[in-house]
Amino acid sequence: MNKNGKKYIVLILNAVLSGIMISVGGTVYLMCENKIIGSFLFSFGLFTIVQRGFALYTGKVGYIPENSPVYIIETLVTLIGNVSGTALAAITLKQTKFSQILREKAELSMTAKTSDTIASQLILGAFCGMLMYLAVDNAKECLKKNSDTALVFGVCLPVMIFIICGFNHSIADSFYMFSAETFPTDMPYILTVAAGNAMGGMIIPIIKKITSI
């Protein structure tokens, strides 16, 4: 196997792990009665991803303007791996005593999200994408400066904000979709939100690029 082949295998495995981590965050959020506590615990997923160097679509897509065209392929491969990871997590959790409650709560979430207009889905996805870009970029800056306290707040706060506001996260919603057993019916919604996440994630990098000319 050539170098590029190994690179993409590593990428998709890291992406699957990210999908599983986001699923863990989604699970604790669905199971938690307190929305604020649930949103904070959800951030465990992204915190683990940035600390371990896993690959998350919403964490990578914002950097497309700063990279070569091949990076777009890497980002799409990451999206496929993330969705696969959420499917694996959802299928595995269905074998546990949490199956019924997870399905019921995921169904409520997906019904509310998919009944929304496409424009609203895109806009809510864009705001989430912007916050996810900031969370990952905050983490990069904090790791450079060895600032552990700032790292926790820099990652957790944007995640808590997007959850409490009800913004759309394509990978978390993929987990809810598989948990609710609404795949493939809800897949167009996931793709719409993924597009919104991309739009929002690239806003700040594009503006930075323009203003630095």
C-alpha positions as CSV (number, residue, x, y, z in Angstrom):
1,M,0.0,0.0,0.0
2,N,1.3,3.4,-0.9
3,K,1.7,6.4,1.4
4,N,-1.5,8.1,0.3
5,G,-3.5,4.9,0.9
6,K,-2.2,4.6,4.4
7,K,-2.9,8.3,5.0
8,Y,-6.6,7.8,4.1
9,I,-6.9,4.7,6.2
10,V,-5.6,6.5,9.2
11,L,-7.8,9.4,8.4
12,I,-11.0,7.4,8.2
13,L,-10.2,5.4,11.3
14,N,-9.7,8.7,13.2
15,A,-12.9,10.0,11.7
16,V,-14.8,6.9,12.9
17,L,-13.4,7.4,16.4
18,S,-14.6,11.0,16.3
19,G,-18.1,9.9,15.3
20,I,-18.1,7.6,18.3
21,M,-16.9,10.3,20.7
22,I,-19.6,12.7,19.4
23,S,-22.1,9.8,19.9
24,V,-21.0,9.5,23.5
25,G,-21.6,13.2,23.9
26,G,-25.0,12.9,22.2
27,T,-25.9,10.0,24.5
28,V,-25.2,11.8,27.7
29,Y,-27.0,14.9,26.4
30,L,-30.2,12.8,25.6
31,M,-30.0,11.1,28.9
32,C,-29.4,14.2,31.0
33,E,-32.5,16.1,32.3
34,N,-30.6,19.3,32.9
35,K,-29.9,21.0,29.5
36,I,-26.9,23.1,30.8
37,I,-25.2,20.1,32.5
38,G,-26.0,18.0,29.4
39,S,-24.5,20.5,27.0
40,F,-21.3,20.7,29.2
41,L,-20.9,16.9,29.3
42,F,-21.6,16.8,25.5
43,S,-18.4,18.8,25.1
44,F,-16.4,15.8,26.3
45,G,-16.6,14.5,22.8
46,L,-14.9,17.5,21.1
47,F,-12.5,17.9,23.9
48,T,-11.3,14.3,23.5
49,I,-11.1,14.8,19.7
50,V,-8.8,17.8,19.8
51,Q,-6.7,16.4,22.6
52,R,-6.2,13.0,20.7
53,G,-5.9,14.5,17.3
54,F,-8.9,12.6,15.8
55,A,-10.7,13.9,12.7
56,L,-14.0,15.7,12.9
57,Y,-15.8,17.1,9.9
58,T,-17.1,20.2,11.7
59,G,-13.6,20.8,13.0
60,K,-11.9,20.5,9.6
61,V,-14.3,22.0,7.2
62,G,-13.6,25.6,8.3
63,Y,-10.0,25.3,7.2
64,I,-10.7,24.6,3.6
65,P,-9.9,28.2,2.5
66,E,-6.5,27.8,4.1
67,N,-5.6,24.6,2.3
68,S,-5.0,23.0,-1.1
69,P,-7.9,21.4,-3.0
70,V,-6.9,17.9,-1.8
71,Y,-8.0,19.0,1.6
72,I,-11.6,19.1,0.4
73,I,-11.3,15.3,-0.3
74,E,-9.9,14.7,3.1
75,T,-12.8,16.7,4.7
76,L,-15.4,14.6,2.7
77,V,-13.6,11.4,3.7
78,T,-13.8,12.6,7.3
79,L,-17.5,13.2,7.0
80,I,-18.1,9.7,5.8
81,G,-16.0,8.3,8.6
82,N,-17.8,10.4,11.2
83,V,-21.2,9.3,10.0
84,S,-20.0,5.7,10.0
85,G,-18.8,6.1,13.6
86,T,-22.2,7.5,14.7
87,A,-24.0,4.5,13.0
88,L,-21.7,2.1,14.8
89,A,-22.3,3.7,18.1
90,A,-26.1,3.8,17.6
91,I,-26.2,0.2,16.6
92,T,-24.1,-0.9,19.5
93,L,-26.2,1.1,22.0
94,K,-29.4,-0.5,20.7
95,Q,-28.2,-3.7,22.3
96,T,-28.3,-2.1,25.8
97,K,-31.0,-1.3,28.3
98,F,-30.8,2.4,27.1
99,S,-32.1,1.5,23.7
100,Q,-35.8,2.5,24.1
101,I,-35.2,5.8,25.9
102,L,-32.5,6.8,23.5
103,R,-34.7,6.0,20.5
104,E,-37.6,8.0,22.0
105,K,-35.6,11.1,22.7
106,A,-33.7,10.9,19.4
107,E,-37.0,10.7,17.6
108,L,-38.3,13.9,19.3
109,S,-35.1,15.7,18.4
110,M,-35.1,14.6,14.8
111,T,-38.8,15.3,14.3
112,A,-38.3,18.9,15.4
113,K,-35.2,19.3,13.3
114,T,-36.5,17.8,10.0
115,S,-39.8,19.6,10.2
116,D,-38.0,22.9,10.0
117,T,-37.5,24.8,6.7
118,I,-34.4,24.1,4.6
119,A,-33.4,27.8,5.0
120,S,-33.6,27.5,8.8
121,Q,-31.7,24.2,8.8
122,L,-28.9,25.8,6.8
123,I,-28.7,28.9,9.0
124,L,-28.8,26.9,12.2
125,G,-26.1,24.7,10.7
126,A,-24.0,27.7,9.8
127,F,-24.0,29.1,13.3
128,C,-23.0,25.8,14.6
129,G,-20.2,25.5,12.1
130,M,-18.9,28.9,13.1
131,L,-18.9,27.9,16.8
132,M,-17.2,24.6,16.0
133,Y,-14.5,26.4,14.0
134,L,-13.9,28.7,17.0
135,A,-13.8,25.8,19.4
136,V,-11.1,23.9,17.4
137,D,-9.2,27.1,16.6
138,N,-9.3,28.1,20.3
139,A,-7.9,24.6,21.1
140,K,-5.0,25.1,18.6
141,E,-4.1,28.4,20.1
142,C,-4.3,27.1,23.7
143,L,-2.2,24.1,22.9
144,K,0.5,26.3,21.4
145,K,0.6,28.4,24.6
146,N,0.2,25.4,27.0
147,S,-2.8,27.0,28.5
148,D,-4.8,24.1,30.0
149,T,-7.5,26.2,31.7
150,A,-8.2,28.3,28.6
151,L,-8.3,25.1,26.5
152,V,-11.2,23.7,28.6
153,F,-13.2,26.9,28.3
154,G,-12.2,27.6,24.7
155,V,-13.5,24.2,23.6
156,C,-16.5,23.7,26.0
157,L,-18.2,27.1,25.8
158,P,-18.8,27.1,22.0
159,V,-20.1,23.6,22.2
160,M,-22.5,24.5,25.1
161,I,-23.6,27.6,23.2
162,F,-24.5,25.7,20.1
163,I,-26.4,23.0,22.0
164,I,-28.4,25.4,24.3
165,C,-29.3,27.6,21.3
166,G,-30.4,24.6,19.3
167,F,-28.0,25.0,16.4
168,N,-27.6,22.0,14.0
169,H,-24.5,19.8,14.1
170,S,-24.4,17.3,11.3
171,I,-22.4,14.6,13.1
172,A,-24.4,14.8,16.4
173,D,-27.6,14.8,14.3
174,S,-26.3,11.7,12.4
175,F,-26.2,9.9,15.8
176,Y,-29.7,11.0,16.6
177,M,-30.9,9.8,13.2
178,F,-29.4,6.4,13.6
179,S,-30.7,6.2,17.2
180,A,-34.2,7.2,16.0
181,E,-33.9,4.6,13.2
182,T,-34.9,7.2,10.6
183,F,-32.0,6.5,8.2
184,P,-32.1,6.9,5.2
185,T,-35.2,9.1,5.3
186,D,-33.5,11.9,7.3
187,M,-30.2,11.7,5.3
188,P,-31.1,14.8,3.1
189,Y,-31.5,16.8,6.4
190,I,-28.0,15.6,7.4
191,L,-26.5,16.7,4.1
192,T,-28.3,20.1,4.3
193,V,-26.9,20.7,7.8
194,A,-23.4,19.5,6.7
195,A,-23.5,22.2,4.0
196,G,-24.6,24.8,6.6
197,N,-21.8,23.7,8.9
198,A,-19.4,24.2,6.0
199,M,-20.7,27.7,5.2
200,G,-20.5,28.8,8.9
201,G,-17.1,27.2,9.5
202,M,-15.5,29.0,6.6
203,I,-16.9,32.5,7.3
204,I,-14.1,33.6,9.7
205,P,-11.2,32.0,7.7
206,I,-12.5,33.7,4.5
207,I,-12.8,37.1,6.2
208,K,-9.3,36.7,7.7
209,K,-7.9,35.8,4.3
210,I,-9.6,38.8,2.6
211,T,-8.5,41.3,5.3
212,S,-4.9,40.0,5.3
213,I,-4.4,40.9,1.6
